[in-house]
Amino acid sequence: MYDDDMQTMGLATVGATVRAPLSRFASRLVSAAPRPSWIGNTSDQGVSVPQEELDVLPFTASNTFQQNQQSGSLTAYPQRPFRGERLILTAFDQTGADRLAAVVIDPAIYVGASQVGASQGTLAGVAFAATAFGVRLSMPSAGQGTRIYIPLRLLYNPGQGDEITYAATLFGRAVR
């Protein structure tokens, strides 16, 4: 039987959804436990379901690489359960020139004690530029107050008066 009540001699039609009839016993097993009203439109893990709007998680205020400083980091502590999907990095010098090509994530992105990615290694910062395509991440869920940590490294040693400012934002799904 089709949801749209179209009979097509056993052939499915575009837009029709096939529904298999269940016995009374089977339908009792399939019914889920009632969900509390406060949980809203979230998964059982407490994260907003896909096809919904994204939330934003800012990292610590902008930081800088200065003379003889080649390492830095970004940290965020979500205030409600959060699962990151899209990281955006920026890096620029005091003239406003883009310096993201000289910034790498090394050795990995961390959510609590969990490492994001299949292996540790150097990740190019430009992979997470605002204009990058196809860089949706599968990050572990972070509970309230879980540290999200991104260690950064500059590929050259800034000279006298050089200053590279870097910042990040993480888009993902959170409990509302």
C-alpha positions as CSV (number, residue, x, y, z in Angstrom):
1,M,0.0,0.0,0.0
2,Y,1.2,3.5,-0.8
3,D,0.9,6.5,1.5
4,D,-0.6,8.5,-1.4
5,D,-3.2,5.7,-2.2
6,M,-2.0,5.3,-5.8
7,Q,-2.3,1.8,-7.2
8,T,0.2,1.2,-9.9
9,M,0.1,-2.6,-10.5
10,G,3.0,-3.2,-8.1
11,L,5.3,-0.4,-9.5
12,A,6.4,2.4,-7.3
13,T,5.6,6.0,-8.4
14,V,7.7,9.0,-7.9
15,G,7.1,10.5,-4.5
16,A,5.2,7.5,-3.2
17,T,6.4,5.9,0.0
18,V,5.9,2.2,0.5
19,R,4.5,1.2,3.9
20,A,4.5,-2.4,5.1
21,P,1.5,-3.3,7.3
22,L,2.5,-4.4,10.8
23,S,0.7,-6.9,13.0
24,R,-0.7,-5.5,16.3
25,F,2.1,-7.2,18.2
26,A,4.8,-5.8,16.0
27,S,3.4,-2.3,16.2
28,R,3.6,-2.3,20.0
29,L,7.3,-3.3,19.8
30,V,8.1,-0.5,17.3
31,S,6.6,2.4,19.3
32,A,9.2,4.4,21.1
33,A,9.2,5.6,24.6
34,P,7.7,9.1,25.1
35,R,10.2,12.0,24.7
36,P,10.2,14.7,27.3
37,S,8.8,18.0,26.0
38,W,11.8,20.0,27.0
39,I,14.2,18.1,24.7
40,G,12.7,19.8,21.6
41,N,13.9,18.9,18.1
42,T,17.0,17.0,19.1
43,S,18.4,13.5,18.7
44,D,18.5,11.1,21.6
45,Q,22.1,12.2,22.3
46,G,20.8,15.8,22.7
47,V,22.1,17.3,19.5
48,S,20.0,19.1,17.0
49,V,18.8,16.9,14.1
50,P,20.2,17.4,10.6
51,Q,18.4,19.7,8.2
52,E,18.1,22.2,10.9
53,E,19.9,25.5,11.4
54,L,23.5,25.5,12.6
55,D,24.7,27.1,15.8
56,V,28.0,28.9,16.2
57,L,30.7,28.4,18.7
58,P,33.3,31.1,19.0
59,F,36.8,30.4,20.2
60,T,39.0,32.5,22.6
61,A,39.5,36.1,21.5
62,S,41.8,36.7,18.6
63,N,45.4,35.7,19.3
64,T,48.7,36.7,17.7
65,F,52.0,35.2,16.6
66,Q,54.7,37.8,17.4
67,Q,58.4,38.0,17.0
68,N,60.1,34.6,17.6
69,Q,56.7,33.0,18.4
70,Q,55.6,30.1,16.2
71,S,53.1,28.3,18.3
72,G,49.6,29.2,19.6
73,S,46.2,27.7,20.2
74,L,42.5,28.3,20.2
75,T,40.1,27.0,22.9
76,A,36.3,26.9,23.2
77,Y,34.1,25.7,26.0
78,P,30.5,25.1,24.8
79,Q,27.8,26.1,27.3
80,R,25.4,23.3,26.1
81,P,26.0,20.0,24.3
82,F,27.5,20.7,20.9
83,R,28.7,18.8,17.9
84,G,30.9,20.7,15.5
85,E,30.8,20.3,11.8
86,R,32.4,23.2,10.0
87,L,35.6,25.0,11.2
88,I,36.5,28.4,9.8
89,L,40.1,29.7,10.4
90,T,41.4,33.2,9.6
91,A,45.0,34.6,9.9
92,F,46.2,38.0,8.7
93,D,49.1,40.4,9.3
94,Q,49.0,44.0,10.5
95,T,48.5,45.2,6.9
96,G,45.4,43.0,6.5
97,A,47.1,40.5,4.2
98,D,45.9,36.9,4.4
99,R,48.5,34.7,6.1
100,L,46.4,31.5,6.6
101,A,48.6,29.6,4.1
102,A,51.4,29.9,6.7
103,V,49.3,28.5,9.6
104,V,48.9,24.8,10.3
105,I,47.0,22.7,12.9
106,D,49.6,20.5,14.5
107,P,49.2,17.7,15.7
108,A,45.3,17.5,15.7
109,I,42.0,19.1,16.7
110,Y,40.8,17.8,20.1
111,V,37.3,17.6,21.6
112,G,37.9,16.7,25.2
113,A,40.3,13.8,25.1
114,S,39.1,12.7,21.7
115,Q,41.2,13.5,18.6
116,V,39.3,14.6,15.5
117,G,40.6,12.8,12.4
118,A,42.0,9.4,11.4
119,S,45.5,10.2,12.5
120,Q,47.7,12.9,14.0
121,G,49.6,15.1,11.6
122,T,49.9,18.6,10.2
123,L,46.7,20.0,8.8
124,A,46.9,23.0,6.4
125,G,45.1,26.0,7.8
126,V,43.8,26.9,4.3
127,A,41.7,23.7,4.3
128,F,39.5,25.6,6.8
129,A,39.4,29.0,5.1
130,A,36.0,30.6,4.8
131,T,36.0,29.9,1.0
132,A,37.0,26.2,1.4
133,F,34.6,23.6,0.0
134,G,33.8,20.1,1.3
135,V,35.3,20.4,4.7
136,R,32.5,19.2,6.9
137,L,33.9,17.4,9.9
138,S,32.5,14.5,11.9
139,M,33.5,15.7,15.3
140,P,32.6,14.0,18.6
141,S,29.9,15.5,20.7
142,A,31.1,17.9,23.4
143,G,29.2,18.1,26.6
144,Q,28.7,21.4,28.5
145,G,32.1,22.7,29.5
146,T,34.1,20.3,27.4
147,R,37.3,21.8,26.0
148,I,37.6,22.1,22.3
149,Y,41.3,22.7,21.6
150,I,43.2,23.5,18.4
151,P,47.0,23.8,18.6
152,L,48.4,26.0,15.8
153,R,51.9,26.5,14.4
154,L,53.2,29.2,12.1
155,L,55.5,27.9,9.4
156,Y,58.0,30.8,9.6
157,N,59.5,32.8,12.3
158,P,58.0,36.3,12.5
159,G,60.5,39.1,12.4
160,Q,60.8,42.4,14.3
161,G,57.4,44.1,14.3
162,D,55.6,41.2,12.5
163,E,52.3,40.2,14.0
164,I,50.0,37.5,12.6
165,T,46.5,37.6,14.2
166,Y,44.5,34.3,14.0
167,A,40.9,33.4,15.0
168,A,38.4,30.6,14.5
169,T,34.7,29.8,14.6
170,L,33.0,26.4,14.7
171,F,29.6,25.8,13.2
172,G,27.6,22.8,14.4
173,R,24.5,21.6,16.2
174,A,23.6,22.3,19.8
175,V,20.7,21.6,22.2
176,R,18.3,24.6,22.2
